[in-house]
Amino acid sequence: MALSTIDGTLIGGNVIVAGTVEPAGDTAAGDNAAIGFTAAEGLILTGQGSTSDIAIKNDADTLVASVATGTTVMNFASAITVGGSALSNTATNAAVTGTVVKGTTSLQTPLIEFTDGDDAIAIADGGVVTLLTTAVSKSEGGAVTHNITQGLLKHWINFGMDDAAINDSFNNTSVADIAAGDYTVTIANNFANAVYAISFEQTYVDGHGTSGHQSSDTTKTTTLVRVYAFRIDTGSASDTVEAMVQSAGDLA
């Protein structure tokens, strides 16, 4: 029997087709429930419902996944398995067991961590990246690794001893003029102990060489260091135009 072409005809009840159904045209916006095909997109499902536009259910008529009405958001009813690992879809995070990737809704704040809960790397909204304190980088030659956190300067400042003006700084609160060539520098986020390392450099004064050192008049603390600058030719205290302090060690 020859097949008839049905175009726009309403058929009541279930339709059973022996073989496949291969649509030849695209769907359109506003289609209630349509199956389409284009050479570029392949199979197309288009729907329109009050809660979701597309819903996928299992044999028990239980929702598996859906696309919220008028959106591009795909919601899954339970855990997804990707490459043998479960991908959670809780309201607050998405996670993969083993090495875990998780974050807030829509993965706006993803986090990579180990199964014991130690954060390896976190990427916050706005692009701020937080590394675990044990994070390392390879040496240029690749022979060794280098601890990133311990290898960073934790504090630095460039200021004028002649006017007590801070030109630029990092992790520094203030400076205090004690006397000629004599200053205390206050660190904002304190060190874990007072045995951190500092370096102190100064510019020339009126064509004369200067030198400097950490002063012993005030004990170095986790948040304060005292520096002293003097002329090499006379040994007298000297307020240099630029004084530079750098501090390295473990922060608290």
Phi, psi and omega in degrees: 000136181288144179282143179261149176272126180251118184231106177075017181266132179278123179246124180272148178087183180284146177246121180251127181241128175277107185114195183263160173249120184237095178292151183247000183231168180279158171274176181221157176301136180096350176296130180291314180202101186227146174245130181223180180207138167225157181298327183278315186268341183076218181292134182234130173245125180230133179217174180208108178228169182287331180255316179220156177270324178228133177229133177248125182238159177267187184295339179268013181062030179258136183295130176258313181204156179206158174249118182301145184306125175071014182235178174249018182272123178259121180252135179248138185284336181211186185299145177254142177256123179239115179057033179089354179252140181281133177249110184286154178231038180295165186295336186252347181202167171231132188224149174241128181292163187087247168275122192260132172247120180213163180189187178285180180309136183065018178055040177288335178229075182289154180219132174255123182217166177275166184295340178275002175095354178290124180290128177267314178204135177236138178240110184272165174305135182096355174091010179285124183253128178246126180255151172295149183295345178267007181298138182233160172235151179281149177291163181303324179275349178082003185279331183226168173247157185229128178292120185293313184296312182289337181276357182269148168290134182261347182199141171203156179206144172238117182219164179263123176285340181281337182224002179062021180271132177275116181282318177194156182195167173219130180056041180234137180268309186194172170232155179227130180276111180274313179195186179302126179067013188233116184221151166252144180241126182256126183268139184287293178270116191289155176283162180289333178206177185264015181255025175288162183261142175231156169232147186224122179233155182220160175269166176297156175236115178052040178080002180257141178292148178234159175221173181197168179201169173287128183285143177267000181290332178233128181293132177294134178242182180290347181232002184214138174223144181247131182238153184225130180243143181212158178284138181290324185287326184246339183079004181276153180300145185217128175274101181281155180293322178231127174237136186231125179239133175235140183231135179227142180160198181262123175284157179294000000 
